[in-house]
């Protein structure tokens, strides 16, 4: 996987984390792990996160750039979205847009999203018992 591809995923992951207007501690932890893997510094990561929280154009730029490895990319983005143990509507909308941009069939995305929600529901049930 090329460094540029990994940077694109990191930028998209920042957008997913910021889709609901905040980046949680768990989301930031995963973003830092991604950034560390590709050698992106803390200041650059923070700039991406800040921009994802405030700048709709940043989101649109990602929809134009991200085009390769749809299943692998969606898996990473979904992991970021689920890191706070819930999937907000804004995150699901963002993920759906990325899935479209990646060329992932909408029925395939819907199945993946339903599996993710079921997984979160089962974790919530097992944690509350």
Protein Blocks (a to p, Z undefined) as FASTA:
>chain_A
ZZklmmmmmmmmmmmmmmnopacfklmmmmmmmmmmnopafklmmmmmmmmmmmmklmmm
mmmmmmghkllmmmmmmmmmmmnopacfklmmmmmmmmmmnopafklmmmmmmmmmmmmm
mmmmmmmZZ
